[in-house]
Amino acid sequence: MLSATSSYHAPQSASVNRAEVERARKLIAETCTGCVITEVDTVEDKIVYDGTDHLEFAKELLGRTVTGCERKGKQFWITLGGEGRYPVMHFGMTGMIQLRGGEPTWYRRKYNLGETVDAWPPKLTPADGDVRELAFIDPRRLGRLRLVPDPVLSHPPLRELGFDPVLNHPTLEEFQVLIGTKKGTVKGLIMDQAFSAGVGNWIADEVLYQARIHPMCPVPALTEVEVTELHRLLREVPLRAVEVNADSSLFPGDWLFRWRWGKGKKKSKSKKKAGEQSTLDAFVRENESQENGLGQDIKPKALEFLALVRDCIYEYTKLKLSRMARAPPSPSLLSVGVHPRSSPSFRRCLKGS
């Protein structure tokens, strides 16, 4: 038995990537396969429902048996028995799937917001017997719910997607051909879903950070070595995230992800008396200590990254201002050099047109 519910709940997360979508797919496949959908509680929303409405969506699912769940890139869909279309889902920036009684699936949990096992967003009655209650939640309404005929991969939006680095990563030779005719920046390219499906903001940043390639580097300026590294890491990074079920506490300690969320934090102005620490804060400390000393936010091993970013932003800003003033930029502004404290493997990559 399956009771599917659509609801809203305010999260604290950035754009959802392939690893989080794969975790949602596994959750549905492992807990709901074989269940019959006996109730679908939907909310009218002309933005989230694409090509259908909430009533048609609910009617199409009701009474059918869940046979599995599949994914490509950031799109995933529940396969159902009987006649009718399949529900295809896309999280957008803040969407998630949650099974009642299960761990919240934000890839970066915020315990101070009450995101615990017992925090169930939809106001539902307690589950009876073998009922599964599943919720699709999207507070910013950037996600999409669609009904797509089988085979799903032959219809939009799935057929417009590029390769999935986890499911069907191209060989190095195929990758070199694909990237050989591309222009624009390297980050823009790998985040283009028509090129590599499922690569979001943090995965793109992680891949380029590990490869020591500047995000603004023009694709034609990449060397053969950099293309090889990009090909390797474009699969290695998301595969590692999928292997640990998108649990960020298990990401490698030298990943940029483990540090990036702490940047720009302001210190609290409130003064607490000694011993006046909340139970919730104590819970967070205890939770982090249970993660083998790995908290949600740590500094990367390569601290020279900070100097690297500072220098890149400074030089790139000067270049932009020079062009805006319509003055011929000096040769020194045509590239971003290596700062003595920066990573020695970071090459000059921002070239003037």
C-alpha positions in Angstrom: 0.0 0.0 0.0 1.3 3.4 -0.9 0.0 6.8 0.1 1.8 9.5 -2.0 1.6 13.1 -0.9 2.8 16.4 -2.3 3.6 19.0 0.2 5.9 22.0 1.0 8.5 22.4 3.7 11.3 25.0 3.9 14.8 23.5 3.6 18.3 25.0 3.7 20.2 23.6 0.8 21.7 24.5 -2.6 20.9 23.0 -6.0 20.2 19.3 -6.0 22.7 17.2 -7.9 22.8 13.7 -9.3 23.9 12.0 -6.0 20.8 13.4 -4.1 18.5 12.3 -7.0 20.1 8.8 -6.9 19.5 8.6 -3.2 15.8 9.5 -3.7 15.5 6.9 -6.5 17.0 4.2 -4.3 14.7 5.1 -1.5 11.6 4.7 -3.7 12.8 1.5 -5.3 13.8 -0.2 -2.1 10.8 0.8 0.0 7.9 1.1 -2.4 8.4 -1.5 -5.1 5.4 -3.8 -5.1 3.1 -1.3 -3.3 -0.3 -0.3 -4.7 -1.0 3.4 -4.7 -4.2 3.8 -2.7 -4.1 7.5 -2.2 -2.6 10.5 -3.9 -2.9 13.8 -2.0 -1.9 16.7 -4.3 -2.0 20.5 -4.2 -3.0 22.7 -7.1 0.2 24.3 -8.6 0.4 25.6 -12.2 4.1 26.0 -11.9 5.3 22.6 -10.5 2.9 20.5 -12.7 4.2 20.7 -16.2 1.9 19.6 -19.0 -0.7 18.3 -16.5 -2.5 19.4 -13.4 -2.7 18.0 -9.9 -6.1 16.3 -10.4 -5.0 14.5 -13.6 -1.6 13.6 -12.0 -3.4 12.0 -9.0 -5.9 10.1 -11.2 -3.1 8.7 -13.4 -1.3 7.1 -10.5 -4.2 5.9 -8.3 -4.7 2.1 -8.1 -1.5 1.2 -10.0 1.4 -0.9 -8.6 4.9 0.5 -8.2 7.3 -1.7 -10.2 10.5 0.3 -9.7 12.2 3.7 -10.0 14.7 4.8 -12.6 16.9 7.9 -13.2 18.9 9.8 -15.8 20.8 12.9 -14.7 18.5 14.9 -12.4 15.3 13.4 -13.7 13.8 10.3 -12.1 10.6 8.5 -12.6 8.5 5.8 -10.9 7.6 2.8 -13.1 4.1 1.6 -12.7 2.0 -1.5 -13.7 -1.1 -1.1 -15.7 -2.0 1.3 -18.5 -1.0 5.0 -18.3 1.9 7.3 -18.1 4.7 7.4 -15.6 5.3 10.2 -13.1 8.6 12.0 -13.9 10.1 14.2 -11.2 12.7 16.9 -11.1 13.8 18.4 -7.8 15.0 21.8 -9.1 17.0 23.5 -6.3 15.2 22.5 -3.2 13.2 19.5 -3.9 13.4 16.2 -2.0 11.6 12.9 -1.5 10.9 11.7 2.1 9.5 8.5 3.4 7.5 8.9 6.6 9.7 7.7 9.5 12.9 7.8 7.4 15.9 10.1 7.7 15.3 13.5 5.9 17.1 13.5 2.6 18.6 17.0 2.5 22.2 16.3 1.4 23.3 18.8 4.1 21.1 18.4 7.1 20.4 21.4 9.4 19.7 20.0 12.9 18.9 23.5 14.2 15.9 23.6 11.9 14.5 20.4 13.4 15.3 18.1 10.5 15.2 14.8 12.3 13.7 11.4 11.7 10.5 12.4 13.6 10.1 15.7 11.6 7.4 14.8 9.0 6.6 17.8 6.7 3.1 16.8 5.6 0.4 16.7 8.3 -0.7 13.1 7.9 -2.4 10.6 10.2 -0.2 7.9 11.6 0.6 5.1 9.2 -1.3 1.8 9.8 0.0 -1.7 9.0 2.3 -1.9 5.9 1.4 1.5 4.5 4.2 3.6 2.9 3.7 7.4 3.0 5.9 9.2 0.5 6.2 12.9 0.0 7.5 15.0 -2.9 8.5 18.4 -1.3 9.6 21.5 -3.0 9.3 24.9 -1.1 10.7 27.1 -3.9 8.6 25.5 -6.5 11.5 25.1 -9.0 11.0 21.4 -9.3 8.7 19.8 -11.9 6.1 17.0 -11.9 5.2 15.5 -15.3 3.4 12.5 -16.8 5.4 10.9 -19.6 4.5 7.9 -21.7 6.7 4.8 -21.8 9.5 4.6 -22.9 10.3 7.7 -20.9 13.8 8.1 -22.5 12.2 8.6 -25.9 10.2 11.6 -24.9 11.1 15.1 -23.6 12.6 16.1 -21.4 14.7 12.9 -21.1 15.6 12.6 -24.7 17.3 16.0 -24.7 19.8 15.0 -21.9 23.4 14.2 -22.6 25.5 11.4 -21.1 25.2 10.5 -17.5 28.7 10.2 -16.0 27.5 7.5 -13.6 25.3 5.5 -15.9 26.9 5.8 -19.3 30.1 7.8 -19.1 31.8 8.1 -22.5 35.3 6.8 -23.2 38.2 9.3 -23.2 38.2 9.2 -27.0 34.5 9.9 -27.2 34.8 12.6 -24.6 37.5 14.3 -26.6 35.3 14.3 -29.7 32.4 15.7 -27.7 34.4 18.5 -26.1 36.4 19.3 -29.3 33.7 21.5 -30.9 32.5 23.2 -27.7 33.0 26.8 -26.8 32.3 28.9 -23.8 33.5 28.3 -20.2 34.4 24.9 -18.9 32.0 25.2 -16.0 29.2 26.3 -18.2 29.8 23.3 -20.5 29.8 20.6 -17.8 26.7 22.0 -16.2 24.8 22.0 -19.5 22.4 19.1 -19.1 22.4 18.5 -22.9 26.2 17.7 -22.5 26.5 16.0 -19.2 23.2 15.2 -17.4 23.1 15.5 -13.7 26.0 17.8 -13.0 24.9 20.6 -10.7 26.7 23.5 -9.1 28.7 21.8 -6.3 29.7 18.8 -8.4 31.0 21.1 -11.2 32.9 23.2 -8.6 34.3 20.0 -7.0 35.4 18.5 -10.4 37.2 21.7 -11.5 38.8 22.3 -8.0 40.2 18.8 -8.0 41.4 19.2 -11.6 42.8 22.6 -10.8 41.0 24.2 -13.8 39.5 27.7 -13.4 35.7 27.7 -13.9 36.0 30.6 -16.4 38.6 28.8 -18.5 37.5 28.7 -22.2 36.9 25.2 -23.4 39.2 25.6 -26.4 42.1 26.6 -24.1 42.1 23.3 -22.2 45.2 21.2 -22.7 45.2 17.5 -23.5 46.2 16.7 -19.9 43.4 18.9 -18.5 40.8 17.2 -20.8 42.0 13.9 -19.5 41.7 15.0 -15.9 38.3 16.5 -16.6 37.1 13.3 -18.1 38.3 11.2 -15.1 37.0 13.5 -12.4 33.6 14.1 -14.1 32.9 10.5 -13.3 35.0 10.0 -10.2 33.4 12.8 -8.1 29.7 12.0 -8.6 30.4 8.2 -8.4 32.0 8.7 -5.0 29.0 10.8 -3.8 26.6 8.1 -5.0 28.6 5.3 -3.3 28.1 7.0 0.1 24.5 7.7 -0.7 25.1 11.5 -0.8 26.1 11.6 2.9 28.3 14.6 2.9 29.9 13.5 6.2 31.5 10.6 4.3 32.9 12.8 1.5 36.8 12.9 1.3 38.4 15.4 3.6 40.2 17.2 0.8 36.9 17.9 -1.1 35.9 21.5 -1.5 32.4 20.6 -0.6 33.4 19.9 3.0 34.6 23.5 3.4 32.5 25.6 1.1 29.4 25.9 3.3 31.3 27.7 6.0 32.5 30.6 3.9 31.0 34.0 4.7 29.5 33.0 8.0 29.0 35.9 10.5 29.8 35.4 14.1 26.8 35.6 16.4 26.5 38.8 18.3 24.6 37.3 21.1 26.5 36.6 24.3 25.7 33.4 26.2 26.6 32.8 29.8 28.9 29.9 30.7 26.9 26.7 30.7 24.0 28.3 28.8 24.3 25.9 25.8 21.1 24.6 24.3 20.3 20.9 24.2 20.1 21.2 20.4 23.6 22.5 20.1 24.8 19.6 22.3 23.0 17.2 20.0 24.8 18.6 17.0 28.2 18.3 18.7 27.4 14.7 19.7 26.3 13.9 16.2 29.4 15.3 14.6 31.6 13.4 17.1 29.9 10.2 16.0 31.0 10.9 12.4 34.6 10.0 13.2 35.4 13.6 13.9 34.2 14.7 10.5 31.7 17.6 10.9 29.7 19.1 8.1 32.1 22.0 7.6 35.9 21.6 7.5 38.7 23.5 5.8 40.2 21.7 2.8 43.7 20.4 3.0 44.7 22.7 0.1 44.4 26.0 1.9 46.2 27.7 -0.9 42.8 27.6 -2.7 41.8 30.7 -0.8 44.8 32.7 -2.2 44.1 31.2 -5.6 40.4 32.4 -5.6 41.4 35.9 -4.4 44.0 36.4 -7.1 41.7 35.0 -9.9 38.8 37.3 -8.9 41.2 40.3 -8.6 42.7 39.8 -12.1 39.4 38.9 -13.7 37.7 42.0 -12.3 40.5 44.2 -13.6 40.1 42.6 -17.0 36.4 43.2 -17.1 36.8 46.8 -16.0 39.4 47.4 -18.7 37.1 46.1 -21.4 34.2 48.1 -20.1 36.2 51.2 -20.4 37.0 50.2 -24.0 40.7 50.6 -23.3 43.1 48.0 -24.8 44.0 45.7 -21.8 47.6 45.4 -21.0 49.3 42.0 -21.7 49.4 41.3 -17.9 45.6 41.3 -17.8 45.2 38.7 -20.5 45.8 35.8 -18.2 45.6 34.8 -14.6 49.0 33.9 -13.3 50.1 31.6 -10.5 50.4 33.3 -7.1 53.4 32.1 -5.1 51.1 30.8 -2.4 48.7 29.2 -5.0 48.6 25.6 -6.2 51.6 25.1 -8.5 49.5 23.0 -10.8 47.1 25.8 -11.6 47.9 27.1 -15.0 47.1 30.4 -16.8 43.7 29.9 -18.4 41.8 33.2 -18.7 42.8 34.4 -22.1 41.8 37.6 -23.8 39.8 37.4 -27.0 
